[in-house]
Amino acid sequence: MRTETQIAIIGAGPAGLAAADLLAEAGCEVTLLDEQPAAGGQIYRGIASANAERLRVLGTDYAAGRKLLGVLDRPGVTFIGGATVWEVTRERRISYSVGGTARSLAARRVIACTGATERPMPFPGWTLPGVMTVGAGQILLKTSGLLPPAPLVLAGSGPLLYLLAAQYLAAGQAISAIVETTPGGNWRNALRHLPGALIGNRYLRKGLMLLARIRRAGVAHYRGATGLRAEGTSRVEALTFTVRGRTRRLPCATLLIHTGVMPNLQITRSLNLVHDWDALQQCWRPQLDDWGGTGIDGIHVAGDGGGIAGAEAAVHSGRLAAIGCLAALELIGPEDRERRTAAERRALRAQNRARPFLDALYTPAPEFLDPPDETIVCRCEEVTAGKIREFVDLGCLGPNQAKSFGRPGMGPCQGRYCGITVSAIIAARRRVSIDEVGYYRIRPPLKPITLGELAAMDVLDESDGDDPDA
Amino acid sequence: MATTRMPDAIIIGGGLHGLSAALHLARAGLKPLVLEKDYPGRHASGVNAGGVRRLGRDFAEIPLSVEAMRLWHGIADIVGDDCGFIRCGQVKVAETEAELQILRDRAAQVAVLGFDHEEIIGREELLRIVPAISERCVGAMICRADGAANPFRTVMAFRRRAVELGADIRSGSPVAHIERRAGGWSVEAGGARFQASVLVNAAGAWGSQIAGLLGEAPPLRIDAPMLMITEPVAPFLTPVLGAEGRKLSFKQFENGTVLIGGGHRGKAEPGLNLADTRLGGLRQSAATVVALFPQLRATRIVRAWAGIEGVTPDGIPVLGPSVASEGAYHSFGYSYHGFQLGPVTGRIIADLILHGVTDLPIAPFRIDRFSEFHRTGAWREPA
């Protein structure tokens, strides 16, 4: 197993694959690591093995992902699937595990393409069995063609909700209802961005097409729903919510929820990069330069992990990071760099024209950032929103202190499902900005590893160990 | 600059030792002020392993540690909260006959000094107390009345009680300037000026920096001891466990998670207020655990962290009056094992301030004891 590489790319989604392609073309030696056994990322998950029927169900945009996989056959490119990266150091040493064995990889440059993760959507009852995220539902569809038990209700906000609904309908799955939580005010805020969005209207056209398909299928569609509550004793039995002052109750065996995605920041957080709060997307993103440079020598970020922009934009930001690497390695000159950078940035701007409209429209509803008291916020340690508010009243100033008060963020998910909510609840209670409250301190191991794995590891870095003067 | 405030004493550092000094002064009716650059318990006091241990203490610390343990057993009477303290015992295992002999010799020396808390047990008794331990272990030293507490909860309890008794605690107030004035001290911190006749330096890893402002900075190494915690596993361990031949501190909590420490060091960045973990030391800790408890091989580590700690060359604290200035006192440099001493160090400082003396032997902790170190430059491993 290799222990050194010229360029390590973490994440083989659109950004990582595009970066690898450009780097391999320039003669670089690239190691691509991905947590999944096959390349494609979440967006093109299972693409290499999908049969004709699955490609039909999932649509042409999904099928188009296959062309990105060509890079895996290029000379100089090594793909390591099933690799869970659990540490990236400032010195560009990557620790990862494959099949229960921990390994170390030293890289001259690193591009982190860790993509997006679904926002947590906490409301009373969201932890009941039978409630899943839309993303999880789509993964089952992409990897094994699995359909969830009916009756099925989809609830939340964002394009992925419509996409999965359309894919389910194409697969013959009945949907009882779509309960949309996009606040009415979002439409008014979004409208001023509509002219710009119409220039790059492919996203909008696709969205309208999906909506039309859902309408034709006769799926009940509730808009402006608030006060969501999943009911049930041992598993979900119904969703209740309020629309225009009237409370409704929809029986369901499966409730799929979604309120958009946010960058997966575990690596950038663990590197102590500066993160800015994006008020429109209601999430943090790392500060990056034009080439995804992080300010740490040799470490770049590309794709949705640097800010949500979607799969096609990720291809261009992946290429920009690759161009940055080539220039730093002096494999291209300054002129070449400027020319290629300008071309990618133009393409990126075109891709991003519909972004302000989409971001304004799908800004998550406030009730999912600051949910009612009885809502479980930290699923691992079962800490409720009300408890977090109590901690603040006792003098807790931020999420790291909250851990000491009541253990939120201290379970196996390491804060992934509760981090943003805990910060938002504390900020609202203290009446300060979420930036002032900050986020959990994220440290390796970024994913749990076993004691046996760690004990058996070959640690390469000489400065490690317990010599304080090292 | 805001109006000058005049508390009875200015304590720099809102960790356990500073808060304990504040609590004991407030109990005596004084109005102390605590200046904390971050928030109380932000560093070593709040994120340590929570060991409440007399076992294996440096001889100089034993009288203080024994008195502190007496206070721990009635901690709720002092701070109004049990601080999560449990009397689960502390055990240090020997894996070889030679290691057990070292422990026997040590216990004999402690007995000669007049203390009986360190007890030697054989394999049979060890297996009865820790059935899951590897059968290679030949025996152990045990302090049955030692235990563990919840560090942050302890800091919060000391803070709460000190405030109830009249202490003023200022978070976000790093000290910018200290000046000796006629009859006392003038301190600028967090945009305000304070004056008091008494100054206490309880600044932990930053203690030498503050002592430097008084003109007597002792050598202090800034370490980043690391800890790891596992996912919950079925109960298998009651006492806090260490090992004579290895760096290990090992404790299973009520929720089943296992805390693994033992003094392997990460990377401290005191200027940035940060401590990073280092893989090499974590790997050694994991290897030690797997050697002693092979059944934990498949148990997952869910978190690792490091804190910032100040370590003196001889591994025991600086505790007592300033030598350079009158009206100043030090309480810092606890070198990995200050938590257990917390309840008593505040009382010592209060006694020194109020009566000029303390009934506990603190001569070994003088701030001007490092001339030997200045000659040799040799650091000793903290006990």
Chai-1 contact restraints between the chains, C-beta under 6 A:
chainA,res_idxA,chainB,res_idxB,connection_type,confidence,min_distance_angstrom,max_distance_angstrom,comment,restraint_id
A,S404,B,F152,contact,1.0,0.0,6.0,A-B,restraint_1
A,P412,B,E231,contact,1.0,0.0,6.0,A-B,restraint_2
A,P412,B,V302,contact,1.0,0.0,6.0,A-B,restraint_3
A,R443,B,T277,contact,1.0,0.0,6.0,A-B,restraint_4
A,R443,B,A304,contact,1.0,0.0,6.0,A-B,restraint_5
A,R443,B,W305,contact,1.0,0.0,6.0,A-B,restraint_6
A,P448,B,R300,contact,1.0,0.0,6.0,A-B,restraint_7
A,P448,B,V302,contact,1.0,0.0,6.0,A-B,restraint_8
A,I449,B,I301,contact,1.0,0.0,6.0,A-B,restraint_9
A,T450,B,A298,contact,1.0,0.0,6.0,A-B,restraint_10
A,T450,B,R300,contact,1.0,0.0,6.0,A-B,restraint_11
A,L451,B,A286,contact,1.0,0.0,6.0,A-B,restraint_12
A,L451,B,V289,contact,1.0,0.0,6.0,A-B,restraint_13
A,L451,B,V290,contact,1.0,0.0,6.0,A-B,restraint_14
A,L451,B,L296,contact,1.0,0.0,6.0,A-B,restraint_15
A,L451,B,T299,contact,1.0,0.0,6.0,A-B,restraint_16
A,G452,B,V290,contact,1.0,0.0,6.0,A-B,restraint_17
A,G452,B,R297,contact,1.0,0.0,6.0,A-B,restraint_18
A,L454,B,R283,contact,1.0,0.0,6.0,A-B,restraint_19
A,L454,B,A286,contact,1.0,0.0,6.0,A-B,restraint_20
A,A455,B,A286,contact,1.0,0.0,6.0,A-B,restraint_21
A,A455,B,A287,contact,1.0,0.0,6.0,A-B,restraint_22
A,A455,B,V290,contact,1.0,0.0,6.0,A-B,restraint_23
A,M457,B,R283,contact,1.0,0.0,6.0,A-B,restraint_24
A,V459,B,L279,contact,1.0,0.0,6.0,A-B,restraint_25
A,V459,B,G280,contact,1.0,0.0,6.0,A-B,restraint_26
A,V459,B,R283,contact,1.0,0.0,6.0,A-B,restraint_27
A,D464,B,R278,contact,1.0,0.0,6.0,A-B,restraint_28
A,D464,B,L279,contact,1.0,0.0,6.0,A-B,restraint_29
A,D464,B,G280,contact,1.0,0.0,6.0,A-B,restraint_30
A,G465,B,G280,contact,1.0,0.0,6.0,A-B,restraint_31
A,D466,B,H264,contact,1.0,0.0,6.0,A-B,restraint_32
A,D466,B,R265,contact,1.0,0.0,6.0,A-B,restraint_33
A,D466,B,G281,contact,1.0,0.0,6.0,A-B,restraint_34
A,P468,B,D223,contact,1.0,0.0,6.0,A-B,restraint_35
A,P468,B,R265,contact,1.0,0.0,6.0,A-B,restraint_36
